[in-house]
Amino acid sequence: MHSASHHEARRGARDRRRLSLALALTAAVMVLEVAGGLWANSLALLSDAGHMLTDVLSLGMALFAATVACRPATAYKTYGYHRVEILTALTNGVILLAVCLIIFYEAVERFIRPQPVDGDLLLLVAGIGLLTNLGGMALLSRAESIGARSARLHVAGDALSSAGVLAGGLVISWTAWYRIDSIVSFAIGLVVLVGAFRLLKETVDILLEATPRGMEPTDVTRAIEGMTGIKGVHDLHIWCITSGMPALSGHVILEDDWLARSDEALNRIKDMLRTRFEIQHTTIQFESETYTEVGEVH
């Protein structure tokens, strides 16, 4: 348990460093894109800046969550503050949905009434934004917490939108077809929308204490029941405290001749769950075979 806690602390420290660097880079380029978008009269560039604003919020809240999550557990918050990461990710998802609506509205308006755009300035600013986003993605590529991963999702979406803005700038510079600016903006909105739905689904699943993705309760049940001395399993629950922190509780029926060796059985079950399913937090209640059978008769 101590080694697991030490690993989580090291993971949190690494994520905080990555988040701090990515936050500084993203905030600097966001300011540049706002100025460039206003100067070049580019909705695509302003949309990308708006997307970067959500990145700044995401990175800032993820950094806050990663810091708070390191606080030790208390008598009233027995699992600590890990769920702050989930609340932060949920907030980010809602903000992204709101940004999508704004982008879609402005894109339609610009498509109906196109306005001139400075293609050369658009290319310069979008190129800088793309390079910065790629740098942010590299910083967060090995992040493990859901807060850091949700921030990486923002940055990855921004890299795609910056690439789209760059392509739009090329079209404007070569053809002066200004409607491409609103088309790129709409495409950016779609990227943001897809990412928002994925993020919201994952966070809501954790808040509803759903079984972690990629884990089948029937597989866990069969694995426990296949161990020596185990008669059966019931009331099995598997959920996530936060991302990467699955927990399990359940009732295990022991064969009568294993009752005196319940400690050995418990350690074997915990070791199996840890190595095979990466479940570190377990709460198991033993029941005797005879008691269960008597209870079933009544």
GUMARTI-566058 format. One line per field, with one value per residue (C-alpha): residue in three letters; x negated, y negated, z negated. Coordinates in pm, 1 decimal. Layout:
N
lummi <- (ALA,...);
px <- (X,...);
py <- (Y,...);
pz <- (Z,...);
This chain:
298
lummi <- (MET,HIS,SER,ALA,SER,HIS,HIS,GLU,ALA,ARG,ARG,GLY,ALA,ARG,ASP,ARG,ARG,ARG,LEU,SER,LEU,ALA,LEU,ALA,LEU,THR,ALA,ALA,VAL,MET,VAL,LEU,GLU,VAL,ALA,GLY,GLY,LEU,TRP,ALA,ASN,SER,LEU,ALA,LEU,LEU,SER,ASP,ALA,GLY,HIS,MET,LEU,THR,ASP,VAL,LEU,SER,LEU,GLY,MET,ALA,LEU,PHE,ALA,ALA,THR,VAL,ALA,CYS,ARG,PRO,ALA,THR,ALA,TYR,LYS,THR,TYR,GLY,TYR,HIS,ARG,VAL,GLU,ILE,LEU,THR,ALA,LEU,THR,ASN,GLY,VAL,ILE,LEU,LEU,ALA,VAL,CYS,LEU,ILE,ILE,PHE,TYR,GLU,ALA,VAL,GLU,ARG,PHE,ILE,ARG,PRO,GLN,PRO,VAL,ASP,GLY,ASP,LEU,LEU,LEU,LEU,VAL,ALA,GLY,ILE,GLY,LEU,LEU,THR,ASN,LEU,GLY,GLY,MET,ALA,LEU,LEU,SER,ARG,ALA,GLU,SER,ILE,GLY,ALA,ARG,SER,ALA,ARG,LEU,HIS,VAL,ALA,GLY,ASP,ALA,LEU,SER,SER,ALA,GLY,VAL,LEU,ALA,GLY,GLY,LEU,VAL,ILE,SER,TRP,THR,ALA,TRP,TYR,ARG,ILE,ASP,SER,ILE,VAL,SER,PHE,ALA,ILE,GLY,LEU,VAL,VAL,LEU,VAL,GLY,ALA,PHE,ARG,LEU,LEU,LYS,GLU,THR,VAL,ASP,ILE,LEU,LEU,GLU,ALA,THR,PRO,ARG,GLY,MET,GLU,PRO,THR,ASP,VAL,THR,ARG,ALA,ILE,GLU,GLY,MET,THR,GLY,ILE,LYS,GLY,VAL,HIS,ASP,LEU,HIS,ILE,TRP,CYS,ILE,THR,SER,GLY,MET,PRO,ALA,LEU,SER,GLY,HIS,VAL,ILE,LEU,GLU,ASP,ASP,TRP,LEU,ALA,ARG,SER,ASP,GLU,ALA,LEU,ASN,ARG,ILE,LYS,ASP,MET,LEU,ARG,THR,ARG,PHE,GLU,ILE,GLN,HIS,THR,THR,ILE,GLN,PHE,GLU,SER,GLU,THR,TYR,THR,GLU,VAL,GLY,GLU,VAL,HIS);
px <- (0.0,-284.9,-446.0,-112.3,-75.3,-434.5,-367.5,-55.0,-251.5,-525.2,-263.1,-95.0,-423.0,-507.9,-160.9,-179.3,-510.3,-377.6,-56.9,-241.8,-459.9,-168.3,39.4,-231.0,-273.7,98.4,175.4,-99.0,22.9,386.8,303.3,112.9,408.4,659.3,442.7,375.4,742.0,858.3,584.3,640.5,1023.2,1018.9,1302.9,1109.9,818.4,1048.8,1225.4,890.9,812.1,1146.9,1055.8,724.8,911.9,1086.4,742.5,615.3,917.4,871.6,502.3,551.2,828.9,642.3,335.7,552.2,714.5,379.2,254.6,566.1,572.3,236.3,388.0,402.4,723.9,911.9,1159.7,1443.7,1287.2,1150.8,1050.4,888.8,959.1,914.7,1270.7,1179.2,1018.0,1349.2,1544.7,1285.1,1306.3,1687.6,1670.3,1432.0,1671.2,1961.9,1747.6,1649.3,2013.9,2085.5,1786.4,1916.9,2247.9,2072.6,1840.1,2125.6,2333.0,2047.8,1939.0,2286.1,2301.2,1961.5,2052.4,2366.4,2185.7,1815.6,1560.9,1205.0,926.1,551.1,426.0,53.9,98.4,334.5,67.6,-198.4,9.0,165.1,-181.4,-305.9,9.4,-34.3,-396.0,-297.4,-10.4,-240.1,-477.8,-192.4,-85.8,-440.9,-449.8,-123.1,-173.1,-258.1,-12.2,189.5,458.1,793.5,744.1,416.3,559.2,861.1,623.7,426.6,751.6,804.9,452.1,479.6,803.9,635.5,348.3,600.2,782.6,455.1,368.7,711.8,662.4,324.5,481.1,753.3,490.6,323.4,655.0,722.6,371.3,396.8,763.4,911.7,1207.4,1301.4,1579.8,1312.6,1255.4,1607.8,1586.1,1267.5,1434.6,1726.3,1484.1,1307.1,1642.0,1704.7,1364.6,1440.8,1788.6,1661.8,1397.2,1651.0,1890.8,1613.1,1488.7,1836.3,1913.8,1601.3,1651.8,2022.5,1940.8,1699.6,1949.4,2213.5,1957.9,1982.7,1748.2,1420.3,1387.1,1220.1,1307.1,1579.3,1731.6,1798.4,1426.0,1339.0,1604.3,1475.0,1116.6,1206.7,1429.5,1154.2,923.9,876.4,1110.6,1360.9,1718.8,1874.1,1895.8,2193.7,2268.2,1959.3,1909.6,1627.4,1593.7,1333.9,1247.1,1083.0,920.1,667.2,787.1,1032.1,1186.6,1374.5,1606.0,1783.7,1889.5,1681.7,1813.2,1536.6,1542.0,1574.8,1226.5,1081.2,1245.0,942.3,719.2,923.8,622.4,434.9,737.0,774.4,409.6,429.5,741.4,589.8,266.5,461.2,678.5,373.8,164.3,435.0,684.2,473.8,728.7,546.2,837.8,1044.1,1302.2,1396.4,1636.5,1609.5,1905.6,1900.5,2033.2,2256.8,2404.4,2487.9,2659.5,2867.0,2963.7,3075.3,3305.9,3483.9);
py <- (0.0,-232.8,-171.9,-242.2,-572.4,-664.3,-591.1,-810.1,-1096.4,-1075.4,-1060.0,-1371.6,-1565.4,-1480.5,-1579.2,-1912.8,-2002.2,-1915.0,-2104.6,-2417.9,-2430.4,-2359.9,-2628.5,-2894.1,-2809.5,-2799.3,-3127.3,-3308.8,-3186.1,-3256.8,-3624.6,-3622.7,-3464.7,-3713.9,-4003.9,-3839.8,-3749.4,-4105.1,-4251.9,-4004.1,-4007.6,-3626.2,-3442.7,-3116.4,-3262.6,-3408.0,-3070.0,-2905.5,-3164.1,-3084.2,-2717.7,-2807.1,-2996.2,-2671.6,-2509.2,-2767.4,-2701.7,-2327.1,-2335.0,-2574.6,-2368.4,-2043.9,-2190.6,-2300.6,-1956.5,-1777.1,-1993.3,-1945.3,-1570.5,-1536.7,-1641.2,-1349.6,-1169.1,-1271.4,-1106.4,-1257.7,-1233.9,-882.0,-858.0,-1201.8,-1464.5,-1259.6,-1328.0,-1697.5,-1586.4,-1443.7,-1757.8,-1964.4,-1748.0,-1770.7,-2150.2,-2155.7,-1945.2,-2181.9,-2484.2,-2316.9,-2264.4,-2634.4,-2733.7,-2507.2,-2692.0,-3028.8,-2906.4,-2754.1,-3072.1,-3301.2,-3065.0,-3067.2,-3447.0,-3484.4,-3233.6,-3429.0,-3764.0,-3698.7,-3959.9,-4025.0,-3846.0,-3916.6,-3576.4,-3641.6,-3746.4,-3454.7,-3214.3,-3355.4,-3344.7,-3004.1,-2858.5,-2975.2,-2837.2,-2498.4,-2466.1,-2561.1,-2311.6,-2033.7,-2126.7,-2114.5,-1772.4,-1644.4,-1773.5,-1600.0,-1284.7,-1071.0,-1227.3,-974.3,-1163.4,-1234.4,-1606.3,-1604.1,-1375.2,-1599.7,-1895.0,-1697.7,-1642.3,-2017.3,-2076.6,-1800.5,-1950.5,-2290.0,-2146.8,-2016.9,-2349.5,-2540.0,-2315.5,-2390.4,-2763.6,-2735.3,-2558.9,-2823.1,-3095.5,-2935.6,-2927.9,-3293.7,-3399.1,-3216.9,-3266.4,-3539.0,-3307.5,-3439.9,-3192.4,-2932.9,-3124.5,-3042.8,-2684.0,-2627.0,-2780.4,-2538.2,-2245.0,-2360.9,-2359.6,-1999.4,-1891.9,-2059.6,-1902.3,-1545.1,-1591.9,-1741.0,-1447.9,-1193.7,-1378.4,-1416.1,-1047.7,-936.9,-1174.5,-1093.5,-721.2,-775.0,-987.5,-716.5,-460.8,-257.4,33.9,-97.4,-72.9,245.4,438.2,705.3,788.0,1145.1,1190.9,1069.9,1297.6,1602.2,1520.7,1511.6,1819.0,2011.0,1980.0,2264.3,2250.7,2012.0,2135.6,1829.0,1448.9,1212.2,841.7,758.4,388.8,237.5,-138.5,-414.6,-657.3,-866.5,-780.4,-500.4,-419.2,-125.5,7.9,327.8,455.3,787.1,1087.8,1405.5,1743.5,1960.0,2337.8,2441.0,2589.0,2251.3,2043.5,2076.1,1964.2,1658.0,1426.9,1638.4,1641.4,1263.1,1199.6,1433.1,1259.9,914.0,1015.9,1162.3,852.3,626.7,814.8,927.9,638.8,357.1,310.6,167.7,78.0,379.4,444.3,810.4,969.8,1345.0,1574.0,1941.2,2205.9,2357.7,2023.0,1928.5,2259.9,2225.3,1874.6,1995.8,2255.7,1985.0);
pz <- (0.0,-81.8,258.5,429.8,241.9,328.1,695.5,691.0,530.0,794.8,1070.0,930.3,914.9,1275.9,1394.6,1211.2,1375.9,1721.2,1661.7,1544.4,1856.3,2089.3,1917.2,1963.9,2333.2,2407.3,2229.2,2420.4,2759.8,2669.8,2620.8,2951.1,3135.1,2992.7,3108.1,3445.1,3497.3,3431.2,3652.0,3937.3,3896.3,3887.3,3715.4,3751.0,3558.1,3292.2,3268.1,3217.9,2949.9,2786.6,2798.7,2637.1,2367.0,2278.1,2279.7,2033.3,1810.8,1849.4,1771.6,1481.3,1324.6,1390.1,1218.0,926.0,908.5,923.5,635.8,422.5,494.0,318.4,-13.8,-258.5,-343.9,-655.9,-891.0,-687.5,-340.9,-367.6,0.1,-3.5,262.2,578.5,696.1,742.0,1069.3,1185.8,1097.8,1282.9,1593.4,1582.8,1565.5,1861.7,2067.1,2000.2,2091.5,2417.5,2510.8,2455.0,2668.9,2948.9,2961.8,2989.1,3263.8,3466.5,3446.4,3551.3,3829.3,3987.0,3963.3,4132.9,4403.5,4492.9,4475.8,4552.9,4449.2,4576.1,4385.6,4381.4,4499.8,4443.3,4080.6,4032.5,4156.5,3924.5,3607.7,3685.9,3752.0,3412.5,3250.2,3414.7,3298.8,2945.5,2938.1,3055.9,2775.4,2522.7,2652.0,2608.6,2249.5,2161.7,2369.4,2065.4,1821.4,1619.2,1424.0,1586.5,1526.2,1717.1,1985.9,2033.1,2068.1,2328.0,2515.8,2526.4,2654.0,2915.5,3042.9,3055.0,3259.8,3513.3,3522.4,3563.4,3856.6,4003.8,3954.9,4123.3,4422.8,4436.7,4435.5,4736.8,4925.9,4842.8,4946.1,5279.4,5375.1,5149.8,5082.7,4740.6,4666.9,4591.6,4266.9,4142.3,4271.4,4072.3,3767.2,3798.0,3830.9,3513.9,3337.7,3443.7,3307.6,2977.3,2966.6,3014.2,2746.1,2506.0,2538.6,2482.5,2177.3,2031.0,2084.0,1898.7,1606.7,1571.1,1571.3,1283.4,1089.6,1141.2,1015.1,1334.2,1395.2,1546.1,1921.3,2041.1,1724.6,1716.7,1374.1,1490.6,1560.1,1210.2,1056.4,1245.9,1147.5,777.1,790.3,969.0,668.8,420.8,123.1,283.7,311.3,472.0,500.7,476.1,428.7,634.0,713.0,918.6,967.2,998.8,720.6,990.2,1323.0,1286.3,930.9,952.5,633.5,553.2,281.6,256.2,52.1,91.9,-23.7,-168.0,-189.1,-554.0,-580.5,-468.9,-742.3,-968.3,-678.6,-581.3,-608.0,-355.8,-123.8,-153.8,-65.2,232.7,364.4,320.8,494.1,785.5,822.8,808.6,1063.0,1305.7,1294.6,1139.9,860.6,559.1,329.1,217.1,-53.1,-88.8,-335.5,-390.7,-446.6,-540.2,-306.2,-576.7,-686.3,-327.0,-260.5,-579.0,-480.6,-138.3,-298.4,-494.8);
